[in-house]
Amino acid sequence: MDIQRKNTLAFLSNYTDKVVEKTKLEILRKRKRQYGTRTLNTPIESSGEGRKSIHKVSDTDGFNVVGNDYLEDVDEGTQSTKATLSEIIAWMKKKPVLVTNSKGKVIKQSSERRDAVARIIQRKLVFEGIKRTAFLTDLVDRSIVMLNGIENAVADDVVADMGKILEAHGFVEKGEKYILDIKR
């Protein structure tokens, strides 16, 4: 016997919509990250693809937030990551990645210099992976409080189906009361 979960699913659908929006905002928020001696304070977003990929999916059990795999890698970090040279060059153009000299001055990027930097990045990704940011983990931890009140939706669903629950356990309705059917 299934309980109709209309109120619970409405609550969870609303919660999931909020998590989707908060995730998209979190991708745009500046985050401090250390790379050797350099400190970056930039958003995780570079190409727009991660934010565009975030959406809600419903299934028989409820709702999920899905997005591209790269976002999970950025959240959890990786020990090693493979990327093609063309992917890295495209990322460098979108980010944009600026190359500086030893004095910190931005230097003009020729295609040869850009390719050389892309190869360095490619090697570092293979040997060092992606640094963990925990942006999704932190978001989920902060979003748990938004589940406060779900017990009311669940209780409403149980109360709405109380007759079905009692009948499934051997009770029969007599007027406005339920009586245990001991003839079973």
LOROBA-683678 format. One record per atom (N, C-alpha, C): residue in one letter; atom name; x, y, z. Coordinates in steps of 0.05 Angstrom, whole numbers. Layout:
('A' 'CA' (X Y Z));
...
This chain:
('M' 'N' (17 -23 0));
('M' 'CA' (0 0 0));
('M' 'C' (18 25 0));
('D' 'N' (13 42 -19));
('D' 'CA' (29 67 -21));
('D' 'C' (13 90 -11));
('I' 'N' (26 107 4));
('I' 'CA' (14 132 14));
('I' 'C' (18 152 -9));
('Q' 'N' (-3 167 -14));
('Q' 'CA' (-1 189 -33));
('Q' 'C' (17 211 -21));
('R' 'N' (38 218 -35));
('R' 'CA' (58 236 -24));
('R' 'C' (57 264 -36));
('K' 'N' (33 273 -42));
('K' 'CA' (29 299 -55));
('K' 'C' (43 322 -40));
('N' 'N' (38 325 -15));
('N' 'CA' (49 347 1));
('N' 'C' (80 344 4));
('T' 'N' (88 320 9));
('T' 'CA' (117 315 12));
('T' 'C' (132 321 -14));
('L' 'N' (121 311 -36));
('L' 'CA' (134 316 -62));
('L' 'C' (134 346 -69));
('A' 'N' (112 360 -62));
('A' 'CA' (112 389 -68));
('A' 'C' (133 403 -51));
('F' 'N' (137 395 -26));
('F' 'CA' (157 407 -9));
('F' 'C' (185 401 -21));
('L' 'N' (190 376 -29));
('L' 'CA' (216 369 -39));
('L' 'C' (222 382 -66));
('S' 'N' (201 385 -82));
('S' 'CA' (204 399 -108));
('S' 'C' (213 428 -104));
('N' 'N' (200 441 -85));
('N' 'CA' (207 469 -79));
('N' 'C' (236 470 -67));
('Y' 'N' (243 452 -50));
('Y' 'CA' (269 450 -38));
('Y' 'C' (290 447 -60));
('T' 'N' (285 428 -79));
('T' 'CA' (304 423 -100));
('T' 'C' (307 447 -119));
('D' 'N' (285 461 -124));
('D' 'CA' (287 486 -140));
('D' 'C' (305 506 -127));
('K' 'N' (303 509 -101));
('K' 'CA' (320 527 -86));
('K' 'C' (349 519 -87));
('V' 'N' (355 493 -84));
('V' 'CA' (382 482 -85));
('V' 'C' (394 488 -113));
('V' 'N' (378 484 -134));
('V' 'CA' (388 490 -161));
('V' 'C' (396 519 -164));
('E' 'N' (379 537 -154));
('E' 'CA' (386 566 -156));
('E' 'C' (410 573 -139));
('K' 'N' (411 562 -115));
('K' 'CA' (434 567 -97));
('K' 'C' (460 556 -109));
('T' 'N' (459 533 -123));
('T' 'CA' (482 521 -136));
('T' 'C' (492 540 -158));
('K' 'N' (474 550 -174));
('K' 'CA' (482 568 -196));
('K' 'C' (495 593 -185));
('L' 'N' (484 604 -162));
('L' 'CA' (496 627 -150));
('L' 'C' (524 621 -138));
('E' 'N' (526 597 -126));
('E' 'CA' (551 589 -114));
('E' 'C' (573 587 -135));
('I' 'N' (567 578 -159));
('I' 'CA' (586 576 -180));
('I' 'C' (597 603 -188));
('L' 'N' (580 624 -185));
('L' 'CA' (588 651 -192));
('L' 'C' (603 666 -169));
('R' 'N' (601 655 -144));
('R' 'CA' (613 668 -121));
('R' 'C' (643 665 -122));
('K' 'N' (658 686 -115));
('K' 'CA' (687 684 -114));
('K' 'C' (695 666 -91));
('R' 'N' (715 649 -97));
('R' 'CA' (726 630 -77));
('R' 'C' (757 633 -78));
('K' 'N' (768 633 -54));
('K' 'CA' (797 635 -51));
('K' 'C' (809 607 -54));
('R' 'N' (829 605 -72));
('R' 'CA' (843 579 -77));
('R' 'C' (873 584 -79));
('Q' 'N' (888 565 -68));
('Q' 'CA' (917 567 -69));
('Q' 'C' (928 549 -91));
('Y' 'N' (946 559 -107));
('Y' 'CA' (960 543 -127));
('Y' 'C' (990 550 -124));
('G' 'N' (1003 534 -108));
('G' 'CA' (1031 539 -103));
('G' 'C' (1034 565 -87));
('T' 'N' (1048 585 -99));
('T' 'CA' (1051 611 -86));
('T' 'C' (1029 630 -93));
('R' 'N' (1013 623 -113));
('R' 'CA' (992 641 -123));
('R' 'C' (966 636 -108));
('T' 'N' (952 657 -102));
('T' 'CA' (925 656 -91));
('T' 'C' (905 668 -110));
('L' 'N' (885 652 -117));
('L' 'CA' (864 663 -135));
('L' 'C' (839 667 -118));
('N' 'N' (825 689 -124));
('N' 'CA' (799 694 -112));
('N' 'C' (780 700 -135));
('T' 'N' (772 678 -148));
('T' 'CA' (755 681 -172));
('T' 'C' (732 661 -170));
('P' 'N' (711 666 -185));
('P' 'CA' (689 647 -186));
('P' 'C' (698 620 -198));
('I' 'N' (684 599 -192));
('I' 'CA' (689 573 -204));
('I' 'C' (681 574 -233));
('E' 'N' (661 590 -239));
('E' 'CA' (651 593 -267));
('E' 'C' (673 604 -285));
('S' 'N' (676 592 -308));
('S' 'CA' (694 604 -328));
('S' 'C' (680 605 -355));
('S' 'N' (669 582 -363));
('S' 'CA' (658 581 -390));
('S' 'C' (627 584 -390));
('G' 'N' (615 581 -367));
('G' 'CA' (585 582 -366));
('G' 'C' (573 555 -369));
('E' 'N' (588 535 -377));
('E' 'CA' (577 508 -382));
('E' 'C' (568 495 -356));
('G' 'N' (583 498 -335));
('G' 'CA' (576 486 -309));
('G' 'C' (549 496 -299));
('R' 'N' (546 522 -299));
('R' 'CA' (521 534 -289));
('R' 'C' (497 526 -307));
('K' 'N' (502 525 -333));
('K' 'CA' (480 518 -352));
('K' 'C' (472 489 -348));
('S' 'N' (490 472 -339));
('S' 'CA' (484 443 -337));
('S' 'C' (468 436 -312));
('I' 'N' (466 454 -293));
('I' 'CA' (452 449 -268));
('I' 'C' (422 450 -272));
('H' 'N' (408 428 -265));
('H' 'CA' (379 427 -267));
('H' 'C' (367 405 -250));
('K' 'N' (341 407 -246));
('K' 'CA' (327 388 -229));
('K' 'C' (316 365 -247));
('V' 'N' (319 340 -237));
('V' 'CA' (308 317 -250));
('V' 'C' (289 303 -230));
('S' 'N' (266 296 -240));
('S' 'CA' (247 281 -222));
('S' 'C' (247 252 -230));
('D' 'N' (244 235 -209));
('D' 'CA' (241 206 -214));
('D' 'C' (219 196 -195));
('T' 'N' (216 170 -194));
('T' 'CA' (194 159 -177));
('T' 'C' (198 164 -147));
('D' 'N' (223 168 -139));
('D' 'CA' (228 172 -110));
('D' 'C' (229 201 -102));
('G' 'N' (231 219 -120));
('G' 'CA' (232 248 -113));
('G' 'C' (247 263 -134));
('F' 'N' (267 279 -126));
('F' 'CA' (280 297 -144));
('F' 'C' (311 297 -139));
('N' 'N' (326 302 -160));
('N' 'CA' (355 304 -158));
('N' 'C' (364 329 -172));
('V' 'N' (387 339 -163));
('V' 'CA' (400 361 -177));
('V' 'C' (423 348 -193));
('V' 'N' (424 354 -219));
('V' 'CA' (446 342 -235));
('V' 'C' (460 365 -250));
('G' 'N' (485 359 -257));
('G' 'CA' (501 377 -272));
('G' 'C' (525 362 -284));
('N' 'N' (542 376 -298));
('N' 'CA' (564 362 -311));
('N' 'C' (584 351 -290));
('D' 'N' (598 330 -297));
('D' 'CA' (617 316 -279));
('D' 'C' (639 334 -269));
('Y' 'N' (647 353 -285));
('Y' 'CA' (670 371 -278));
('Y' 'C' (664 386 -252));
('L' 'N' (639 394 -247));
('L' 'CA' (632 408 -223));
('L' 'C' (637 391 -198));
('E' 'N' (631 365 -200));
('E' 'CA' (636 347 -178));
('E' 'C' (666 344 -174));
('D' 'N' (682 343 -196));
('D' 'CA' (711 342 -193));
('D' 'C' (722 367 -179));
('V' 'N' (711 390 -186));
('V' 'CA' (720 415 -174));
('V' 'C' (712 415 -144));
('D' 'N' (689 405 -138));
('D' 'CA' (680 404 -110));
('D' 'C' (698 385 -94));
('E' 'N' (701 361 -103));
('E' 'CA' (715 340 -87));
('E' 'C' (745 340 -92));
('G' 'N' (754 351 -114));
('G' 'CA' (782 350 -121));
('G' 'C' (788 323 -134));
('T' 'N' (810 322 -149));
('T' 'CA' (819 297 -161));
('T' 'C' (849 294 -157));
('Q' 'N' (858 269 -157));
('Q' 'CA' (887 264 -155));
('Q' 'C' (900 268 -181));
('S' 'N' (886 262 -203));
('S' 'CA' (896 265 -230));
('S' 'C' (873 269 -248));
('T' 'N' (877 287 -268));
('T' 'CA' (856 293 -287));
('T' 'C' (869 295 -315));
('K' 'N' (856 283 -334));
('K' 'CA' (866 285 -362));
('K' 'C' (848 305 -377));
('A' 'N' (861 322 -392));
('A' 'CA' (847 341 -409));
('A' 'C' (864 344 -435));
('T' 'N' (851 347 -457));
('T' 'CA' (865 350 -482));
('T' 'C' (877 378 -483));
('L' 'N' (897 382 -500));
('L' 'CA' (909 408 -504));
('L' 'C' (888 428 -514));
('S' 'N' (871 419 -533));
('S' 'CA' (851 438 -544));
('S' 'C' (830 445 -522));
('E' 'N' (823 427 -504));
('E' 'CA' (805 434 -482));
('E' 'C' (818 455 -464));
('I' 'N' (843 452 -458));
('I' 'CA' (857 471 -440));
('I' 'C' (859 498 -453));
('I' 'N' (866 498 -479));
('I' 'CA' (868 523 -493));
('I' 'C' (841 538 -494));
('A' 'N' (820 523 -499));
('A' 'CA' (793 535 -499));
('A' 'C' (787 546 -472));
('W' 'N' (794 531 -451));
('W' 'CA' (789 541 -423));
('W' 'C' (805 566 -418));
('M' 'N' (831 567 -427));
('M' 'CA' (848 590 -423));
('M' 'C' (836 615 -436));
('K' 'N' (824 611 -459));
('K' 'CA' (813 634 -474));
('K' 'C' (787 644 -459));
('K' 'N' (771 626 -449));
('K' 'CA' (746 633 -436));
('K' 'C' (751 645 -408));
('K' 'N' (771 636 -394));
('K' 'CA' (774 643 -366));
('K' 'C' (779 673 -362));
('P' 'N' (794 689 -374));
('P' 'CA' (818 683 -389));
('P' 'C' (842 679 -371));
('V' 'N' (862 663 -380));
('V' 'CA' (886 659 -365));
('V' 'C' (907 679 -375));
('L' 'N' (917 695 -357));
('L' 'CA' (938 715 -365));
('L' 'C' (965 705 -355));
('V' 'N' (984 706 -373));
('V' 'CA' (1011 697 -366));
('V' 'C' (1027 722 -357));
('T' 'N' (1042 718 -334));
('T' 'CA' (1058 741 -324));
('T' 'C' (1087 733 -324));
('N' 'N' (1104 753 -324));
('N' 'CA' (1133 748 -322));
('N' 'C' (1141 746 -293));
('S' 'N' (1167 744 -287));
('S' 'CA' (1176 741 -260));
('S' 'C' (1170 766 -243));
('K' 'N' (1166 789 -256));
('K' 'CA' (1160 813 -241));
('K' 'C' (1130 817 -237));
('G' 'N' (1114 798 -247));
('G' 'CA' (1085 800 -244));
('G' 'C' (1071 816 -266));
('K' 'N' (1085 823 -287));
('K' 'CA' (1074 838 -309));
('K' 'C' (1062 819 -329));
('V' 'N' (1037 826 -338));
('V' 'CA' (1024 810 -359));
('V' 'C' (1039 812 -385));
('I' 'N' (1045 789 -397));
('I' 'CA' (1059 789 -422));
('I' 'C' (1041 780 -445));
('K' 'N' (1046 790 -468));
('K' 'CA' (1030 784 -492));
('K' 'C' (1031 754 -497));
('Q' 'N' (1008 743 -504));
('Q' 'CA' (1007 714 -509));
('Q' 'C' (1008 708 -539));
('S' 'N' (1030 697 -548));
('S' 'CA' (1031 687 -575));
('S' 'C' (1018 659 -574));
('S' 'N' (1012 649 -597));
('S' 'CA' (1000 622 -597));
('S' 'C' (1021 601 -587));
('E' 'N' (1047 606 -592));
('E' 'CA' (1067 587 -582));
('E' 'C' (1069 588 -552));
('R' 'N' (1068 612 -540));
('R' 'CA' (1069 615 -511));
('R' 'C' (1044 603 -498));
('R' 'N' (1021 608 -511));
('R' 'CA' (996 597 -500));
('R' 'C' (996 567 -501));
('D' 'N' (1006 555 -523));
('D' 'CA' (1008 526 -525));
('D' 'C' (1027 515 -503));
('A' 'N' (1050 529 -499));
('A' 'CA' (1069 520 -479));
('A' 'C' (1057 521 -451));
('V' 'N' (1042 542 -444));
('V' 'CA' (1028 544 -418));
('V' 'C' (1007 522 -416));
('A' 'N' (993 517 -438));
('A' 'CA' (972 496 -438));
('A' 'C' (985 469 -432));
('R' 'N' (1008 463 -443));
('R' 'CA' (1022 438 -438));
('R' 'C' (1030 436 -408));
('I' 'N' (1039 458 -397));
('I' 'CA' (1047 458 -368));
('I' 'C' (1022 452 -351));
('I' 'N' (1000 466 -358));
('I' 'CA' (975 461 -343));
('I' 'C' (966 432 -346));
('Q' 'N' (968 421 -370));
('Q' 'CA' (961 393 -376));
('Q' 'C' (977 374 -358));
('R' 'N' (1004 379 -356));
('R' 'CA' (1021 362 -340));
('R' 'C' (1013 364 -310));
('K' 'N' (1009 389 -301));
('K' 'CA' (1001 393 -273));
('K' 'C' (975 379 -266));
('L' 'N' (956 379 -285));
('L' 'CA' (930 365 -280));
('L' 'C' (935 335 -278));
('V' 'N' (952 324 -294));
('V' 'CA' (958 296 -293));
('V' 'C' (971 288 -266));
('F' 'N' (991 304 -258));
('F' 'CA' (1006 298 -234));
('F' 'C' (994 308 -208));
('E' 'N' (980 330 -209));
('E' 'CA' (969 341 -185));
('E' 'C' (938 341 -183));
('G' 'N' (925 338 -206));
('G' 'CA' (896 338 -206));
('G' 'C' (884 365 -202));
('I' 'N' (858 365 -194));
('I' 'CA' (844 390 -189));
('I' 'C' (842 394 -159));
('K' 'N' (847 418 -150));
('K' 'CA' (845 425 -121));
('K' 'C' (816 424 -112));
('R' 'N' (812 413 -89));
('R' 'CA' (785 411 -77));
('R' 'C' (775 439 -69));
('T' 'N' (750 446 -76));
('T' 'CA' (738 471 -68));
('T' 'C' (716 468 -48));
('A' 'N' (703 445 -48));
('A' 'CA' (681 438 -30));
('A' 'C' (657 457 -33));
('F' 'N' (654 470 -56));
('F' 'CA' (632 489 -60));
('F' 'C' (605 475 -59));
('L' 'N' (603 451 -70));
('L' 'CA' (577 436 -69));
('L' 'C' (573 425 -41));
('T' 'N' (594 414 -29));
('T' 'CA' (592 402 -2));
('T' 'C' (583 423 18));
('D' 'N' (595 447 16));
('D' 'CA' (587 469 34));
('D' 'C' (558 477 29));
('L' 'N' (550 478 4));
('L' 'CA' (523 486 -3));
('L' 'C' (503 466 9));
('V' 'N' (508 440 6));
('V' 'CA' (490 420 17));
('V' 'C' (488 422 47));
('D' 'N' (511 426 60));
('D' 'CA' (511 429 90));
('D' 'C' (494 453 98));
('R' 'N' (496 475 83));
('R' 'CA' (481 499 90));
('R' 'C' (451 496 83));
('S' 'N' (445 479 63));
('S' 'CA' (417 476 54));
('S' 'C' (401 457 70));
('I' 'N' (413 441 88));
('I' 'CA' (398 422 104));
('I' 'C' (376 436 120));
('V' 'N' (382 460 130));
('V' 'CA' (361 474 146));
('V' 'C' (336 480 130));
('M' 'N' (339 481 104));
('M' 'CA' (315 486 87));
('M' 'C' (296 462 88));
('L' 'N' (305 440 98));
('L' 'CA' (287 416 101));
('L' 'C' (270 418 126));
('N' 'N' (275 438 143));
('N' 'CA' (258 441 167));
('N' 'C' (229 446 157));
('G' 'N' (211 432 168));
('G' 'CA' (183 434 161));
('G' 'C' (173 411 143));
('I' 'N' (191 395 133));
('I' 'CA' (183 372 117));
('I' 'C' (165 353 133));
('E' 'N' (170 352 159));
('E' 'CA' (154 334 176));
('E' 'C' (124 341 174));
('N' 'N' (118 367 171));
('N' 'CA' (90 375 168));
('N' 'C' (77 364 142));
('A' 'N' (93 366 120));
('A' 'CA' (83 355 95));
('A' 'C' (79 325 96));
('V' 'N' (98 311 109));
('V' 'CA' (95 282 111));
('V' 'C' (71 275 129));
('A' 'N' (67 290 151));
('A' 'CA' (44 285 168));
('A' 'C' (18 290 153));
('D' 'N' (17 311 137));
('D' 'CA' (-7 317 122));
('D' 'C' (-14 294 103));
('D' 'N' (7 283 90));
('D' 'CA' (3 260 72));
('D' 'C' (-7 235 87));
('V' 'N' (4 230 110));
('V' 'CA' (-4 207 126));
('V' 'C' (-33 210 135));
('V' 'N' (-40 234 145));
('V' 'CA' (-67 239 154));
('V' 'C' (-87 236 131));
('A' 'N' (-80 246 108));
('A' 'CA' (-97 245 85));
('A' 'C' (-103 216 76));
('D' 'N' (-84 198 81));
('D' 'CA' (-87 170 74));
('D' 'C' (-91 151 98));
('M' 'N' (-99 162 121));
('M' 'CA' (-102 146 145));
('M' 'C' (-122 123 141));
('G' 'N' (-144 128 127));
('G' 'CA' (-163 107 121));
('G' 'C' (-151 84 106));
('K' 'N' (-135 90 86));
('K' 'CA' (-122 69 70));
('K' 'C' (-102 53 88));
('I' 'N' (-88 67 105));
('I' 'CA' (-69 54 122));
('I' 'C' (-83 35 141));
('L' 'N' (-104 45 154));
('L' 'CA' (-119 27 173));
('L' 'C' (-131 3 159));
('E' 'N' (-143 8 135));
('E' 'CA' (-156 -14 120));
('E' 'C' (-135 -35 112));
('A' 'N' (-111 -26 105));
('A' 'CA' (-90 -44 98));
('A' 'C' (-81 -61 121));
('H' 'N' (-86 -53 145));
('H' 'CA' (-78 -68 169));
('H' 'C' (-102 -81 183));
('G' 'N' (-124 -85 168));
('G' 'CA' (-146 -101 179));
('G' 'C' (-168 -86 192));
('F' 'N' (-169 -60 190));
('F' 'CA' (-191 -44 201));
('F' 'C' (-212 -40 180));
('V' 'N' (-237 -38 189));
('V' 'CA' (-259 -31 170));
('V' 'C' (-273 -6 180));
('E' 'N' (-282 10 161));
('E' 'CA' (-295 35 169));
('E' 'C' (-324 30 175));
('K' 'N' (-333 39 198));
('K' 'CA' (-361 36 208));
('K' 'C' (-369 65 215));
('G' 'N' (-384 78 198));
('G' 'CA' (-391 105 203));
('G' 'C' (-367 123 202));
('E' 'N' (-362 137 225));
('E' 'CA' (-338 154 226));
('E' 'C' (-316 141 242));
('K' 'N' (-318 115 247));
('K' 'CA' (-298 101 263));
('K' 'C' (-286 78 247));
('Y' 'N' (-262 69 255));
('Y' 'CA' (-250 46 244));
('Y' 'C' (-249 24 265));
('I' 'N' (-257 0 258));
('I' 'CA' (-258 -22 277));
('I' 'C' (-242 -44 266));
('L' 'N' (-227 -58 283));
('L' 'CA' (-210 -80 275));
('L' 'C' (-228 -103 266));
('D' 'N' (-224 -113 242));
('D' 'CA' (-240 -136 232));
('D' 'C' (-226 -161 240));
('I' 'N' (-237 -173 262));
('I' 'CA' (-224 -197 273));
('I' 'C' (-233 -223 259));
('K' 'N' (-251 -221 239));
('K' 'CA' (-260 -244 224));
('K' 'C' (-239 -254 204));
('R' 'N' (-219 -238 199));
('R' 'CA' (-198 -244 179));
('R' 'C' (-183 -268 186));
